[in-house]
Amino acid sequence: MNAAEKIRLHVAIAQALRSQGDSGLNEDQLLLAQRIAGFDLSLPALQVELRALADQNVIAAFTPLSGKRYRLTAIGESKLAEAGL
């Protein structure tokens, strides 16, 4: 995946999480959303990108009773807004 594709993937992940608000999405739901968006992605590859986004504080992992989920942070929301999305 080149740099432009990676940026497009990161935006797609952020938009998917934005659409779910505070309830967020788990990894399987995010993987399905990205495949629907046209990305040919494995779960391990998605996990690498989720870690990268979390390291940048764009997304945050949380663990309710239903298991690990991710949500968009205020920083992630700001980045989408800066991009005009």
HELIX and SHEET records of a PDB file:
HELIX    1   1 ALA A    3  GLN A   20  1                                  18    
HELIX    2   2 GLY A   21  SER A   23  5                                   3    
HELIX    3   3 GLU A   27  ILE A   36  1                                  10    
HELIX    4   4 LEU A   43  ASP A   55  1                                  13    
HELIX    5   5 ALA A   74  GLU A   82  1                                   9    
SHEET    1   A 2 ILE A  59  PHE A  62  0                                        
SHEET    2   A 2 ARG A  69  LEU A  72 -1                                        
END                                                                             
